């Protein structure tokens, strides 16, 4: 009986921590997200490395990182998808204006349109709000890298080559 109770509590705990979420990008496309433990799977991104970036419109370091993300998205369209969530509570209109102004060629999201995604990542990575923040997710949905700050383009490209297997 004791083993049964322990097994049941383990199963219930794993179910409680599994999250089915959705996030809608600035063009209106919705993505289903499944997350549990170190897995973070985004519908439609199977087989691609995903750079999930948290950024802000008023963040100089984020603006500094942006050209590298643009270059890599252009260079690796079949291996990489950059998905950037604006976490300074801006709506879609200023995000789309910012995207146009800077020539952003990857998917952008408002914090208002990602449901529990930001909270889930914050809770599971000890992210406290510093930006830019990048989660590198491999082609199988496993979170490989969690990093705060500007990351050199060569390092980001190394992540793509390493995790696009």
BELLIN-V711625 format. One record per residue. RES is the residue in one small letter. D_LAST is the distance of its C-alpha to the last C-alpha in whole Angstrom. Layout:
res->RES d_last->D_LAST
res->RES d_last->D_LAST
//
This chain:
res->x d_last->45
res->x d_last->43
res->x d_last->40
res->x d_last->40
res->x d_last->40
res->x d_last->38
res->x d_last->35
res->x d_last->36
res->x d_last->36
res->x d_last->32
res->x d_last->31
res->x d_last->33
res->x d_last->32
res->x d_last->28
res->x d_last->29
res->x d_last->31
res->x d_last->28
res->x d_last->26
res->x d_last->26
res->x d_last->26
res->x d_last->26
res->x d_last->26
res->x d_last->26
res->x d_last->27
res->x d_last->27
res->x d_last->29
res->x d_last->29
res->x d_last->30
res->x d_last->27
res->x d_last->26
res->x d_last->23
res->x d_last->23
res->x d_last->21
res->x d_last->21
res->x d_last->21
res->x d_last->22
res->x d_last->21
res->x d_last->18
res->x d_last->17
res->x d_last->17
res->x d_last->16
res->x d_last->17
res->x d_last->19
res->x d_last->17
res->x d_last->14
res->x d_last->12
res->x d_last->9
res->x d_last->9
res->x d_last->9
res->x d_last->13
res->x d_last->15
res->x d_last->18
res->x d_last->21
res->x d_last->25
res->x d_last->27
res->x d_last->31
res->x d_last->33
res->x d_last->35
res->x d_last->33
res->x d_last->33
res->x d_last->30
res->x d_last->28
res->x d_last->29
res->x d_last->28
res->x d_last->25
res->x d_last->25
res->x d_last->25
res->x d_last->21
res->x d_last->20
res->x d_last->22
res->x d_last->20
res->x d_last->17
res->x d_last->17
res->x d_last->19
res->x d_last->17
res->x d_last->13
res->x d_last->15
res->x d_last->12
res->x d_last->9
res->x d_last->12
res->x d_last->15
res->x d_last->17
res->x d_last->20
res->x d_last->23
res->x d_last->25
res->x d_last->29
res->x d_last->30
res->x d_last->34
res->x d_last->35
res->x d_last->36
res->x d_last->36
res->x d_last->34
res->x d_last->37
res->x d_last->36
res->x d_last->32
res->x d_last->33
res->x d_last->35
res->x d_last->33
res->x d_last->30
res->x d_last->32
res->x d_last->34
res->x d_last->31
res->x d_last->29
res->x d_last->26
res->x d_last->23
res->x d_last->21
res->x d_last->23
res->x d_last->25
res->x d_last->27
res->x d_last->30
res->x d_last->31
res->x d_last->33
res->x d_last->31
res->x d_last->28
res->x d_last->30
res->x d_last->29
res->x d_last->25
res->x d_last->27
res->x d_last->29
res->x d_last->26
res->x d_last->24
res->x d_last->27
res->x d_last->28
res->x d_last->25
res->x d_last->24
res->x d_last->28
res->x d_last->27
res->x d_last->31
res->x d_last->31
res->x d_last->30
res->x d_last->28
res->x d_last->26
res->x d_last->24
res->x d_last->20
res->x d_last->17
res->x d_last->14
res->x d_last->12
res->x d_last->8
res->x d_last->7
res->x d_last->9
res->x d_last->12
res->x d_last->12
res->x d_last->14
res->x d_last->13
res->x d_last->16
res->x d_last->19
res->x d_last->21
res->x d_last->24
res->x d_last->26
res->x d_last->25
res->x d_last->21
res->x d_last->21
res->x d_last->19
res->x d_last->18
res->x d_last->17
res->x d_last->15
res->x d_last->13
res->x d_last->12
res->x d_last->11
res->x d_last->9
res->x d_last->8
res->x d_last->7
res->x d_last->5
res->x d_last->4
res->x d_last->0
//
